[in-house]
Amino acid sequence: MVNQQFEKEHPRRTDGTFRDKNGNLPGQLPDEETGFDEEERLSTLLEERLPLDFNRRMKVPTLDPDDDSVKARTKLGRYLYNSLDENADREALADETVYDLWPGVVRYDGDDSDVALHMRLDEEKTGSQDIAYELPDGRYLFVNLGPHKAAVNKFNYRFRKSGRDLDTTNLADMLATREIVNGMDELGPNPSDTIRTILDDNRKSWSHYKLNIKGMPNADQTIAVIEKKTGIKLDSPSDDLDEAKQWWAHAKSIVDKYEEDNKDRPYDEMRIIQTTVERAIPQLDMVGPAKSFRNSVSNILNTEGNVRANRDWQKKQSSETNATVFMDKKNQDPAHVEAGRTSPFARDFGHIEIDNDVDLERFKSLGSEYSKYKHLLPAQTETANLRFRYTGRHNATGVYHPGFVNIAVDPRHPASFTHEYFHHMDFTKSDHELSLDPDFKPILDHYRATVDREQMTGTNPDRYLAPTEVFARCAETWMSRHGGDGSSFLESKETYQTRFDYAPFKGEEERIDRLFGRLFN
């Protein structure tokens, strides 16, 4: 454990915002000048909207190719429900979620015997409280505050006595549905119906089918039959959704005219494709929402996985083994103490420490080089401590400790400085990790998809591919291309062009420059 004296002298970060009265970071241009909406970035993080346990340990689920909408929703719902903070107010959370999904909904406070009986039966089945709501369309909605249970997840039912329509769901599925809907850019012609379809477990319904459409209707049979029966030759429909709708509307008009002109004919192929063309337009209406649904779930789980990967990385860095590199050594040589205190590094960093074995002439040379290199670096928002310490026992040439805002660089490998500096930027420049920025995600996804994993011998892939690690490597290449090439604080240009762990950034330079230009003005 880190000793108490060290805790006292080097308090942990408690605030990472450091914003001015206008909500901007130091040196940050106002949003209208950058064209960047800070709130849009923050909205990708579940913790901003849900009272999740900071130390949640449940494994983030994956979205499998054959998962339908029910499976996808229940996977996400189970994860969210089990990751709630133990002190979370579930009743208030249910209210908030229902009100977000159905504006105008109200809590039911009447004395309908059907409602009371339904709530009692739900609570007996689940052991959790039921809450009743009245939706704007007159339906009753019952939300059980427990996890998903198929026995009480029912939609499109009616009370026997009053004939009032009702739906029954649970808090886990409601939380998942709200997150999914917030991430969908298309909800179809009737958003309320889409929301209810997402919540419904019924896999046999036409609504469920529509939400799980994989793509455009198959037009091959329709083209062949129309040509055979009418002589009209149709080209294949466009991949553009609006143009495809026009194509199917035209095909339907041909089929309808043929039907009108040949009412008394026996059953034939044209009758078969009549059903196809009639369903095509409603199906096309749901292609967008179906894709949007799947993309939303995938993005939520991917982003949460990245959050957890960074958190695991932080815990590793904060372990007892790594913490020792940030504790002042006893019996420090006065000459080395003075060299650190008077070095160019001392102007930009807090506490400077140099191992007694470090060659002071070499350190002086690094300081002189830093005086020029510093102008290429983004300015710190929160000042880090800097230690030139031998880090061989940590199996690294540099170590960043986010809890104590400390950078340790092995003096034999000063090229590690830039990598660790950008870990520092990642965790302190804004009030969220820069490596979780939505604009970094395509770079991160490309990196993970293309890096040569066979060369990752002796490493933990999960930690090696953590967003913050990829971000720091990415920043190295950015610095090398923007004036830093040849510096002792970077690897060689050849390394960035050829080594396997930098290779995935080739071809991504324009995207990287755009992102880092925005992040660091």
C-alpha positions in Angstrom: 0.0 0.0 0.0 1.1 3.6 -0.6 2.2 5.0 2.8 0.1 7.6 4.6 2.9 10.3 4.4 3.0 10.0 0.7 -0.8 10.3 0.5 -0.6 13.5 2.6 2.1 15.0 0.5 0.6 14.0 -2.8 -3.2 14.0 -2.5 -5.2 12.2 -5.1 -7.1 14.1 -7.8 -10.5 15.0 -6.7 -11.5 17.4 -9.5 -10.6 17.1 -13.1 -12.8 19.8 -14.6 -10.8 23.1 -14.2 -13.3 25.0 -16.3 -13.8 28.7 -16.4 -17.1 30.5 -15.8 -18.2 29.7 -19.4 -17.6 26.0 -19.0 -14.5 26.0 -21.2 -11.2 24.3 -20.4 -8.1 26.5 -20.2 -7.0 27.3 -23.8 -10.2 25.8 -25.2 -12.1 27.8 -27.8 -15.8 28.3 -27.2 -18.0 25.6 -28.8 -19.3 28.0 -31.5 -15.7 28.5 -32.7 -14.7 24.9 -32.7 -17.9 23.5 -33.9 -17.7 20.9 -31.2 -20.5 20.1 -28.7 -19.0 19.0 -25.4 -22.3 17.6 -24.2 -22.6 15.4 -27.3 -19.3 13.7 -26.3 -20.2 13.3 -22.7 -23.5 11.7 -23.7 -21.7 8.6 -24.9 -20.8 7.6 -21.3 -23.4 5.6 -19.3 -22.1 7.0 -16.0 -23.3 10.4 -17.1 -26.9 9.3 -17.1 -27.2 6.3 -14.8 -26.2 5.8 -11.1 -23.8 3.0 -11.9 -21.3 1.5 -9.4 -17.9 3.0 -10.2 -16.3 -0.3 -9.4 -18.8 -2.5 -11.3 -17.2 -5.8 -12.2 -19.8 -7.6 -14.3 -18.4 -8.5 -17.6 -19.5 -6.2 -20.4 -21.6 -8.4 -22.8 -20.9 -8.7 -26.5 -23.5 -8.4 -29.3 -23.3 -11.6 -31.3 -24.3 -11.6 -35.0 -27.3 -13.8 -34.4 -28.7 -11.8 -31.5 -32.2 -10.6 -32.2 -33.7 -7.4 -30.6 -34.9 -9.3 -27.6 -31.6 -10.9 -26.9 -29.7 -7.6 -27.4 -32.0 -5.7 -25.1 -32.0 -8.3 -22.3 -28.2 -8.5 -22.4 -27.8 -4.8 -22.0 -30.6 -4.6 -19.5 -29.1 -7.3 -17.3 -25.7 -5.5 -17.4 -27.1 -2.1 -16.5 -29.4 -3.5 -13.7 -26.6 -5.5 -12.1 -24.2 -2.6 -12.4 -26.4 -0.1 -10.5 -25.0 1.4 -7.4 -26.4 -0.3 -4.3 -27.8 3.0 -3.1 -29.5 3.9 -6.4 -33.1 5.0 -6.0 -34.8 2.5 -8.3 -38.2 4.0 -8.0 -37.0 7.4 -9.0 -35.0 5.9 -11.8 -38.1 4.1 -13.1 -40.0 7.4 -13.1 -37.2 9.2 -14.9 -36.9 6.5 -17.5 -40.6 6.3 -18.2 -41.0 10.0 -18.4 -38.1 10.2 -20.9 -39.6 7.5 -23.2 -43.2 8.7 -23.0 -43.6 12.4 -22.5 -47.0 13.1 -20.9 -47.1 9.8 -18.9 -48.4 10.1 -15.4 -48.3 7.9 -12.3 -51.5 6.0 -11.7 -53.0 6.8 -8.3 -56.5 5.4 -8.7 -58.3 2.5 -7.0 -59.0 0.2 -10.0 -59.3 -3.3 -8.7 -57.7 -4.8 -11.9 -54.7 -2.6 -11.4 -54.3 -3.5 -7.8 -54.6 -7.2 -8.5 -52.1 -7.0 -11.4 -49.5 -5.2 -9.3 -50.0 -7.8 -6.5 -49.5 -10.7 -8.8 -46.4 -9.2 -10.4 -44.9 -8.5 -7.0 -45.6 -12.1 -5.9 -43.9 -13.5 -9.0 -40.8 -11.2 -8.7 -40.4 -10.2 -5.1 -40.0 -6.6 -6.4 -42.3 -3.6 -6.3 -44.6 -2.7 -9.2 -45.3 0.9 -10.3 -48.3 1.7 -12.5 -48.4 4.5 -15.1 -51.0 5.9 -17.5 -49.7 6.5 -21.0 -51.0 9.4 -23.2 -52.8 6.9 -25.4 -54.8 5.5 -22.4 -52.8 2.3 -21.9 -51.6 1.2 -18.5 -47.9 0.6 -18.2 -46.6 -1.5 -15.3 -42.9 -1.4 -14.4 -41.5 -3.9 -12.0 -38.4 -2.7 -10.2 -36.7 -6.0 -10.5 -34.6 -7.6 -13.3 -36.0 -9.1 -16.5 -38.5 -12.0 -16.0 -40.2 -13.4 -19.0 -43.3 -14.3 -16.9 -44.1 -10.7 -16.3 -42.9 -9.1 -19.5 -46.2 -8.9 -21.4 -47.4 -6.5 -24.1 -50.7 -5.9 -25.9 -52.9 -7.4 -23.1 -56.2 -6.2 -21.8 -58.0 -6.3 -18.4 -60.9 -8.6 -18.5 -63.3 -6.3 -16.6 -62.5 -2.8 -18.0 -61.0 -3.8 -21.3 -58.2 -1.3 -20.8 -55.0 -2.1 -22.7 -51.9 -2.8 -20.6 -48.2 -3.5 -21.0 -45.9 -4.9 -18.3 -42.1 -4.6 -18.2 -39.3 -4.2 -15.7 -36.7 -1.7 -14.7 -33.8 -3.6 -16.4 -35.4 -3.6 -19.8 -36.6 0.0 -19.4 -33.1 1.2 -18.7 -31.7 -0.7 -21.7 -34.5 0.6 -24.0 -33.9 4.2 -23.0 -30.2 4.0 -23.7 -30.9 2.2 -27.0 -33.5 4.8 -28.1 -31.2 7.7 -27.1 -28.5 6.2 -29.4 -30.8 5.6 -32.4 -30.9 8.2 -35.1 -34.1 6.8 -36.7 -37.1 5.5 -34.9 -39.4 4.9 -37.8 -42.8 6.5 -38.6 -44.2 5.8 -35.2 -41.6 6.2 -32.5 -43.9 5.0 -29.7 -44.6 1.7 -31.5 -40.9 1.2 -32.0 -40.2 1.7 -28.3 -42.9 -0.8 -27.4 -41.5 -3.3 -29.9 -38.0 -3.0 -28.4 -39.5 -3.8 -25.0 -41.7 -6.7 -26.2 -40.5 -10.3 -25.8 -42.9 -11.6 -28.5 -40.6 -13.0 -31.2 -43.6 -14.0 -33.4 -45.0 -10.6 -34.0 -44.7 -8.7 -37.2 -43.3 -5.8 -35.2 -40.5 -8.0 -33.9 -39.8 -9.1 -37.4 -39.6 -5.5 -38.6 -37.1 -4.6 -35.9 -34.8 -7.5 -36.9 -34.8 -6.9 -40.6 -31.2 -7.4 -41.9 -31.5 -5.4 -45.1 -33.6 -4.6 -48.2 -36.3 -6.9 -49.5 -35.1 -9.4 -52.2 -36.3 -8.1 -55.5 -35.0 -10.8 -57.8 -38.2 -12.9 -57.9 -40.4 -9.7 -58.3 -38.3 -8.6 -61.3 -38.5 -12.0 -62.9 -42.2 -12.5 -62.5 -43.1 -9.0 -63.7 -41.0 -9.4 -66.8 -42.6 -12.9 -67.5 -46.1 -11.7 -67.0 -46.1 -8.2 -68.4 -42.9 -7.9 -70.5 -41.8 -4.9 -68.4 -38.1 -5.1 -67.6 -37.1 -3.5 -64.3 -33.6 -2.8 -63.1 -32.6 -3.8 -59.6 -33.6 -1.3 -56.9 -31.0 1.2 -55.6 -29.3 0.7 -52.3 -30.5 4.2 -51.4 -33.5 3.8 -49.1 -35.7 6.6 -50.7 -35.0 5.4 -54.2 -35.7 1.8 -53.2 -39.1 2.9 -51.8 -39.9 4.5 -55.2 -38.9 1.4 -57.0 -41.1 -0.8 -54.9 -44.0 1.6 -55.2 -43.6 1.4 -59.0 -43.4 -2.4 -58.9 -46.6 -2.4 -56.8 -48.4 -0.3 -59.3 -47.5 -2.7 -62.1 -48.7 -5.7 -60.0 -51.9 -3.8 -59.0 -52.7 -3.0 -62.7 -52.1 -6.6 -63.7 -54.4 -7.8 -60.9 -57.1 -5.3 -62.1 -56.8 -6.4 -65.7 -56.8 -10.1 -64.9 -59.2 -10.6 -62.1 -60.6 -13.9 -63.3 -57.3 -15.7 -63.9 -56.4 -18.8 -61.9 -53.9 -18.6 -59.1 -50.4 -17.8 -60.5 -46.9 -16.4 -59.7 -48.2 -12.8 -59.7 -50.4 -13.6 -56.7 -47.2 -14.8 -54.9 -45.3 -11.6 -55.4 -48.3 -9.5 -54.6 -47.7 -10.2 -51.0 -44.0 -9.3 -51.4 -44.7 -5.9 -53.0 -47.3 -5.1 -50.4 -44.9 -5.8 -47.5 -41.9 -4.1 -49.1 -42.8 -0.5 -48.2 -43.5 -1.2 -44.5 -40.4 -3.3 -44.4 -38.3 -0.5 -46.0 -39.7 1.9 -43.4 -38.1 -0.3 -40.7 -34.7 -0.9 -42.4 -33.4 2.3 -40.9 -34.7 1.7 -37.4 -33.5 -1.9 -37.4 -30.0 -0.9 -38.4 -30.1 2.0 -36.0 -31.2 -0.3 -33.2 -28.3 -2.7 -33.7 -25.8 0.1 -34.1 -27.0 1.8 -30.9 -26.6 -1.4 -28.8 -23.2 -2.1 -30.4 -22.0 1.4 -29.7 -23.3 1.4 -26.1 -21.5 -1.9 -25.3 -18.4 -0.9 -27.1 -18.1 2.4 -25.3 -18.8 0.8 -22.0 -16.1 -1.8 -22.7 -13.6 1.0 -23.4 -14.5 2.7 -20.2 -13.9 -0.5 -18.3 -10.6 -1.2 -20.1 -9.3 2.3 -19.2 -10.4 1.7 -15.6 -8.7 -1.6 -15.4 -5.6 0.1 -16.8 -5.8 2.7 -14.1 -6.1 0.1 -11.4 -3.0 -1.7 -12.7 -1.1 1.6 -12.7 -2.2 2.2 -9.2 -1.1 -1.2 -7.9 1.4 -1.5 -5.0 4.1 -2.5 -7.5 3.8 0.5 -9.7 3.2 3.0 -6.8 6.8 2.6 -5.5 8.1 4.4 -8.6 6.4 7.6 -7.4 7.6 7.5 -3.9 10.6 9.8 -3.1 13.8 7.8 -2.5 15.6 8.3 0.7 19.1 9.8 0.9 18.8 11.7 -2.4 22.1 13.2 -3.7 22.0 17.0 -3.2 23.6 17.6 -6.6 20.8 15.6 -8.3 18.1 17.4 -6.3 19.5 20.8 -7.3 19.8 19.7 -10.9 16.1 18.8 -11.0 15.1 21.9 -9.2 16.9 24.2 -11.6 16.2 22.3 -14.8 13.9 23.5 -17.6 11.5 20.7 -16.6 10.9 22.4 -13.3 9.2 25.3 -15.1 6.4 23.0 -16.3 6.2 20.2 -13.8 5.6 20.1 -10.1 8.0 17.9 -8.1 11.2 16.8 -10.1 13.1 13.8 -9.0 16.3 12.3 -10.5 17.8 9.0 -9.6 21.2 9.3 -8.0 22.7 7.2 -10.8 21.6 9.5 -13.6 24.4 11.1 -15.6 23.9 14.8 -14.9 25.5 15.9 -18.1 23.0 13.7 -20.0 20.2 15.1 -17.9 21.3 18.7 -18.7 21.3 17.9 -22.4 17.8 16.5 -22.1 16.7 19.6 -20.3 18.1 21.8 -23.1 16.3 19.7 -25.7 13.1 19.9 -23.7 13.2 23.7 -23.8 12.5 23.5 -27.5 10.4 20.4 -27.6 8.0 21.7 -25.0 6.5 24.2 -27.5 5.2 21.3 -29.6 3.4 19.7 -26.6 -0.2 20.6 -25.6 -0.2 22.6 -22.4 -1.1 20.8 -19.2 -4.3 21.5 -17.5 -3.2 19.8 -14.3 0.5 19.9 -13.4 2.1 16.6 -13.2 5.2 15.5 -11.2 8.1 14.2 -13.2 10.6 11.6 -12.1 13.6 10.2 -14.0 13.8 6.8 -12.4 15.0 3.4 -13.5 11.8 1.5 -14.3 13.2 -1.9 -15.4 11.5 -3.7 -12.5 8.2 -2.5 -13.8 8.7 -4.0 -17.2 8.3 -0.6 -18.8 10.5 2.3 -20.0 8.0 4.7 -18.5 5.0 4.7 -16.1 2.1 7.1 -15.6 0.2 7.0 -12.4 -3.2 8.7 -12.9 -4.1 8.7 -9.2 -1.1 10.8 -8.2 -0.6 12.6 -11.5 3.0 11.4 -11.8 5.1 10.6 -14.9 8.1 8.4 -14.4 10.6 8.1 -17.3 13.5 5.7 -17.4 16.6 8.0 -18.1 18.0 5.4 -20.4 14.8 5.6 -22.6 13.7 9.2 -22.7 11.6 8.4 -25.8 9.0 7.1 -23.4 8.4 10.7 -22.2 5.9 11.6 -24.9 3.9 8.4 -24.5 3.5 8.9 -20.7 2.9 12.7 -21.2 -0.1 11.8 -23.4 -1.4 9.4 -20.8 -1.4 12.5 -18.6 -3.2 14.5 -21.2 -5.8 11.7 -21.6 -6.7 11.7 -17.9 -6.4 15.4 -17.0 -7.0 17.6 -20.1 -10.8 17.3 -19.8 -13.2 15.9 -17.2 -13.4 12.6 -19.2 -10.7 10.5 -20.8 -9.8 11.9 -24.2 -9.3 8.3 -25.4 -13.1 7.8 -24.9 -13.9 10.7 -27.3 -16.4 9.5 -30.0 -14.1 10.8 -32.7 -11.3 8.6 -31.4 -13.4 5.5 -31.5 -13.1 4.9 -35.3 -9.3 5.1 -34.9 -9.4 2.7 -31.9 -11.7 0.3 -33.8 -9.4 0.3 -36.8 -6.4 -0.3 -34.6 -7.9 -3.3 -32.8 -9.1 -4.7 -36.1 -5.7 -4.5 -37.9 -2.9 -4.7 -35.3 -0.8 -7.9 -35.7 -1.9 -9.7 -32.5 0.6 -12.5 -33.1 3.4 -10.1 -32.2 1.8 -9.1 -28.9 3.7 -11.9 -27.2 4.2 -11.5 -23.4 1.5 -8.9 -23.2 -2.0 -8.8 -21.8 -4.1 -8.0 -25.0 -6.9 -6.4 -23.0 -4.5 -4.0 -21.3 -2.3 -3.5 -24.5 -5.4 -2.5 -26.4 -6.9 -0.3 -23.7 -8.1 3.0 -25.3 -5.5 5.0 -23.3 -2.7 2.9 -24.6 -3.7 3.2 -28.2 -4.3 6.9 -27.7 -0.8 7.4 -26.3 0.8 5.5 -29.2 -1.4 7.5 -31.6 -0.2 10.8 -30.0 3.4 9.7 -30.5 2.9 9.4 -34.3 1.1 12.7 -34.3 4.0 14.5 -32.5 6.5 12.8 -34.8 4.7 14.1 -37.9 4.3 17.6 -36.5 7.8 18.8 -35.7 9.0 16.2 -33.2 10.9 13.8 -35.5 14.4 13.3 -34.4 13.7 14.3 -30.7 15.1 12.2 -27.9 11.5 12.2 -26.5 10.2 10.2 -29.4 11.0 7.0 -31.2 12.6 7.2 -34.6 10.5 8.0 -37.7 11.4 4.5 -39.0 10.0 2.9 -35.8 6.6 4.7 -36.3 6.5 3.6 -39.9 7.4 -0.1 -39.5 6.9 -1.4 -35.9 3.8 -3.5 -35.6 2.2 -1.6 -32.7 2.3 1.7 -34.8 1.5 0.2 -38.2 -2.4 0.5 -37.8 -2.0 4.3 -37.7 -0.8 4.4 -41.3 -3.5 5.7 -43.6 -5.3 7.3 -40.6 -3.3 10.5 -40.5 -6.0 12.8 -41.7 -8.5 11.5 -39.1 -5.8 11.7 -36.4 -4.8 15.2 -37.3 -8.4 16.4 -37.3 -9.0 14.8 -33.9 -5.9 16.0 -32.2 -6.2 19.4 -33.7 -9.6 19.7 -32.1 -8.6 18.2 -28.7 -5.5 20.4 -28.4 -6.6 23.5 -30.4 
